Structure formats: structure tokens, C-alpha cells
Amino acid sequence: MPYRTQAVLQDWLDEFRAEGHEIHAHVALQDGSDGRDTGLVIVRLVNATTEMFMQPIAPGDYHWEITLQARPHDSVIAPDQLDELSAELQRAADLCRFLQEKSAQHDREAESERRPSGSS
């Protein structure tokens, strides 16, 4: 059962931001192969002409991947802009790790709820 709906991912993104992380991201509705809402996290880079999106590697897997979309043309930037882009990419990596941790936590909690009382 998919649990990473648009609403759940938005809650996780809001939590990430509440921890003090500034990131230009939003959660879009994505239909899974079975037609259910699986959510998709889209990050817009301010210092590059591309977007990236984050999603689980596979259904039921807590590991996430980042897809950098192709740029329509070469980017020419100054050293300071490259520093800022580097910081943006680091925040995106941090967000992806955060989403993995939230997914793994959800999986652990779901597993402990499925276990009968008294088993370990």
C-alpha cells in the first residue's frame, strides 16, 4: 500500500523546512502504476536552468533517488553562483536523505505494528 502520498510528502517537506532548511521544492501529485497517489518531490534550482525530482527507487523500497533533468543549453556562471549552486545541491541531497530516513522510520513502525505482542 503506498503511503508516500502527496499529503504525506508535503508534511515531510514542511518538517524539513521547519528544521531550518531553506529549499525551493514542492510536492506534486504522481499517479503510481496502479493509479494511486504516490507523490513526487520537485526541487527547482535557483542557480541553474534545470529542475530535479526525488522519488523512491521502487515501490516498497525506502531508498530514494534524484533525477536531474536535462538542460536545454549550457550554463555559464560566475564562481559565486557556483558556490550558491553547490549549496543548493547539498540541501537537495540533505532533503533526499531526510525522505529516506522518514521512509525507513515509517517501514520500521509499520513492521512493529504487524508483529504480534510479545514477539521480538
N, C-alpha and C positions, 0 to 999 in steps of 0.2 A: 504494500500500500504506500503510495507516495506521500511523504509528509513535508517535503520541501515545496510547499505551495507558495504562491506569490505573497500571501499574507505572512506566512512563517518566515520567509526570506526577508521580507520588509522589517519584521520585528528584529531579526538578527542584524540587519544593516543598521537599524536605529540603535541597537545596543552597541554596535561597533563605534558608531559616531558618538554615543553618549560617553564612551570611554576616552573621548578626546581626539579621535581620528577624523581628520577632515578629508573627505574623498568625494569626487564628483561621480556618484553612482546612483542607479535606480534599479528597481526590480520590475521586470516585465513578465507578463503572462506568457507562459510557454506551454503548449499542449504536448503532452507526452505521447508515446506511440499508441497508448490505449485511450487517448483523448482526454486524460485527466490533467489538471493544472499541476505542472512541475516547477514553475518559476524559473527565472533566468536573471542573473545579476549582470548588469551592463555598466561598465566604467568608461567614462569619457575623459580622455587625457586632454588637459588644457594646453600642454606644451608640445603636442603632436597632432597630426592630422588623421588620427585613427582612433577607433574605439576598441575595447576588448570586452569579452564576456566570460563569465565564470559559470561552470556547471559541474555537477557530479560526473565522474568518469563514466559510470554505468549505473543503471537502476540498482538500488540496494547497496551501493558502494559509498563509503563515507569520504573517499578521496575525491578531490576536486581538480579540475584542470582550467587553464586560462587560454583562451583563443585570442590572439592578436589579429585583428582584421587587416587585410591588405590596404596599403595606402595608394591613392590614385597617382601620387607623384612623389618625387624625392623631397625630403625635408632638409632645409638649411637653417641651422640655428646657431646662436651665439653660445659661448661657454656657460654663461649664467643660465640660459634657457635649458641647456643640457643638465646642469645641476638640478634645476627645478623638475625636469622630466625624470631624472633619476629618483628624486624624492617621491614623485607621483607613482612611479613603478614600484618602489619599495612599499608604499601604502597599499597598492593593489595586491602585492604579494602577501602583506600582512592580513588584508581582508580575506584573501583566499585561504590562508592558514586558519583564520578565525572561523570561517564557514566549515572547514574540515573538522575543527575541534567541536563546533556545535553539532555537526552531523554525527561524529563519533559519540559525543555525550548522549545524543538522542538514542542512538543504537544501544548504548550500554543501559540506559534507563528502560528502554523497551524490552531488552533481554531480561533484566532483573524483574520486570513485571510479569513476564511469561513464566519465570521459574516458580515452581511450587514452593510454598512456605517451608522453611526448614532445610531446603537443599542448598548446596554450595557449589 
